[in-house]
Amino acid sequence: MEPVTLTTERLFLRAFAPEDTDETYAACQDPEIQRWTTIPSPYTRVDAETFINRIVPDEWRDDVEYTFAVRPREGGPLLAAASLHHPRSGTWEVGYWTAEAHRGRGYMTETVLGLARWAFTDLRCTRLEWRAEVGNTGSRAVVERAGFTVEGVHRAGLLNKGTLRDCWVGALLPSDIGVPSPHPYLPAKV
């Protein structure tokens, strides 16, 4: 797929570009981003360059991951990164980080909802999943505010820096945000 741009009420999302390298490198020095995400730790400038110049464009081209730089709609600093990845049977997974100076302002919830609408309408996604290591309460708060249902814990469900870790898993369905699904849904009767 060719990279697309998305807008929300306050935000502009586009594929990472070489001019994002310095801000990406700086944001990823945050110990919290290194702790809770699968980025390399320590995170070097070469890691940022490789991510922006090779990984992001290759994954867009191969339709396996769509990664966006998140900035204010009117222009300004890099606020965050967010992606949709691991497509299988109509299901995509959302992942993200927010630069430390921009946390707590609702940017990531707005980003996740913008990506969800795009996934449900343009990608024909039937289920948007989220996974985060148990204990990553910031990530969990984002998806709960976005309307995800946290469905439980997967034991050894997340590989991060060579170690399997338990992870929370949650999901958002098109109907959760008022978008029609490409397929009917028949919930289990309990």
N, C-alpha and C positions, 0 to 999 in steps of 0.2 A: 504494500500500500504506500502511496505517496503520503508524506506527513500532512496532517491537517492542523488547522488552528481552531480553537474553541474559545468562546467568551461566556462569562457568567456576568452577574450583575456588577461585580467589582473586579473581575480577574480576566487575564488574557493567558491562554495556554497555547504553547507552540513547542515544536520539537527543539531540543537543545541545539545550540549552534556554537561555533568556536568562540564567539564573544562572551559566552557564559562560563568559560573555563575558570577565570579568576574567582568569580563568586561561588562557583560550585566547589572549588578547592577550599575556599575559606569556610563555607557552610559545613562541609564535611569534616572539618577539624573538631567539631562539636563532639564531645565524648558520648552524649546521648544518642546522636545519629549513628556513631560507630558501634555503640553498645546494642542498639535495638534493630539495626538493619544489617543486611548482608554485605554492605560495602567493605572493601579492605580496611584493615586497621593494623598499623597506621595508614592513613589515607594520604597518598603523595600527589604531587602535581601531575606526575605521569599517569596516575590512576584517573584523575579528572580528564586529562587529554584523551586517554584511551576510551573512557566512557563517552565523551562527547563526539570525538572524531571517528570512532570505529563502532563501538557497541550500539549506540543509539541508532545511527543510520542503518547498520546491518539488520537490526531487529525490526525496524520499520519495513525495510525492503523484504524481509523474509516473513512478515506477518506473524511474528511470535511475541512481540512486545511493542507497545506504543508508549513512549516515554515523553513527558511534557515538562518544560520549564514553566513555572507559574510566576507571573508578574502582575503588578497592578494594571488594570485595564488602561489607565491613562499614562502608563509608563512608570518606571521606577525599578527598585532593586529586585533581585531574585528572591522570591518568598519561599519557594518550595519546589519539590520535584514530585511527580505522580505518574504512575503508569498503569496500564492494563496489560496483563500478561497471562501466559499459560493457557491459551485457548484450547478447550476440549468440549466436545458435545454441546456447544452453545453456551458454555460457562467460561467466564473470564474471572481473573483475580485482580484486585486493586492493591497497589502498594504505594507508599509515599513516605516522604520526610518533609519537615518544615524547618527552615532556618530558625535558630534559637531566638533571634530578635523579633521574629514575626509570629510566634506562637500565641495562642490564647485570643485571637481576633476573629476566629471563625473561617479563616481562609481555607483551611484544609477541608472542613465540612462542605463548604461551597464548591471546592474543587472536586471532591468525591462525587457530589451530586451532579455536577456538570459532566464528569466522565461517565456516570451511570446513565444519564439521559442519552448521551452519545452512543454508549454501548448498546442500550436497549433499542434505540431507533436505527442507527446506521449499521451496527455490527450484528444485529439480530441476536443479541445476547439474551439468554433465557434466565440466567442466574448470575449475579455478580457476587463473588466470594471475597472474603477478607480473612487473612491469617496473621496473627502476631504472637510472639512469644508471650507466654503467661507472665504477667507482671508489667507488660507495656500498657499501662493504664491510659497514657495519652492517646495512643493509637486507638484503643478501645472506645474512649470517649468520643472520638471523631465519628466512628461508624455508628455508634448508638445515636448520636445527634442526627446523623444522616438517615436514620430509619432502619438500619440493619438489625436483624435478629441474631443475637449471639447464640449459637446452637450448641456449643460445648467445647470440650478440650480434646485435641488429638495428641495422644501420647507419642513422643518422639516424632512429631509431625513437621518439624522445621529444622533444616540443617543450617546452622549459622557458625561460620568460622571453624568448621571441622567437627562440630559437636551437635548431636541431635538434641533438640529441646522440645518440651511440651509447648503446644500453641493453642490459643483460642481460635475458633473458627466461627464465622458469621456469614450471613448472606442477605442480599437485597434482591427482591423480585421486581419485575416491572410494575406489577400492581401496587407495590408498596409506595411508589411515587406517582401513581396515576398514569402510567404509560401502558398501552396495550402490549400483551405478550404475543410473540409470533406463534405460540402454541397454547392450547388450553391447559389449565392446571387443575388437577383433582387432588386436593389435600386428603391425607389419610384421616379416616374417622377414628377417633380415639375415645 
